[in-house]
Amino acid sequence: MVIVAFLLYLALVGTFVLAMWQIWAKAGYNGAWSLLMFIPVVNLASFFYLAFSDWPVHRMLGGPDDFR
C-alpha cells in the first residue's frame, strides 16, 4: 500500500513539474526553472517572478509593450 501511494505521489509531482516546465518554456524562459518548485520559499518567489516579470517571448514577438 505504501509503495502504491509513493508511486502515485511521484506521478503527481512529475506531472506538476512537466506542466510547469511547459509554462516556463512558453514564456520564453528555460524550462529548468520549474525545478525551483522543489525548494520551499524559492518556489513562491519563482512563481511571483513568472507572474509579474516581462516575458522574453513578448520581446521576441515584437508586439505591444504591455500585454496585461
MIPAVO-336747 format. One line per field, with one value per residue (C-alpha): residue in one letter; residue number from 1; z, x, y. Coordinates in steps of 0.2 Angstrom, whole numbers, plus 5000, padded with zeros to 4 digits. Layout:
<atoms>
rest: c(A  ...)
nr: c(NUM  ...)
z: c(Z  ...)
x: c(X  ...)
y: c(Y  ...)
</atoms>
This chain:
<atoms>
rest: c(M  V  I  V  A  F  L  L  Y  L  A  L  V  G  T  F  V  L  A  M  W  Q  I  W  A  K  A  G  Y  N  G  A  W  S  L  L  M  F  I  P  V  V  N  L  A  S  F  F  Y  L  A  F  S  D  W  P  V  H  R  M  L  G  G  P  D  D  F  R)
nr: c(1  2  3  4  5  6  7  8  9  10  11  12  13  14  15  16  17  18  19  20  21  22  23  24  25  26  27  28  29  30  31  32  33  34  35  36  37  38  39  40  41  42  43  44  45  46  47  48  49  50  51  52  53  54  55  56  57  58  59  60  61  62  63  64  65  66  67  68)
z: c(5000  5004  4988  4978  4987  4984  4965  4965  4973  4961  4946  4953  4956  4939  4931  4940  4936  4917  4917  4925  4913  4898  4906  4909  4891  4883  4892  4884  4899  4901  4907  4920  4931  4935  4946  4958  4963  4974  4985  4999  4998  4982  4974  4979  4973  4956  4954  4958  4946  4932  4936  4936  4925  4907  4897  4884  4872  4872  4867  4853  4846  4845  4850  4861  4876  4889  4886  4903)
x: c(5000  5014  5023  5007  5005  5023  5021  5006  5015  5029  5017  5008  5025  5031  5015  5017  5035  5031  5017  5027  5042  5030  5024  5041  5046  5031  5035  5052  5062  5072  5061  5073  5066  5052  5064  5064  5047  5055  5063  5052  5050  5060  5045  5034  5047  5049  5031  5029  5044  5035  5019  5025  5041  5041  5042  5056  5043  5034  5050  5054  5036  5039  5021  5014  5025  5011  5001  4992)
y: c(5000  5012  5008  5012  5029  5033  5029  5040  5054  5053  5053  5068  5078  5073  5079  5095  5098  5094  5106  5120  5116  5119  5136  5142  5137  5145  5161  5161  5155  5139  5125  5120  5135  5123  5113  5128  5122  5108  5122  5129  5148  5149  5141  5155  5168  5160  5159  5178  5181  5172  5181  5198  5199  5204  5188  5186  5179  5196  5204  5191  5194  5212  5216  5230  5234  5229  5213  5215)
</atoms>
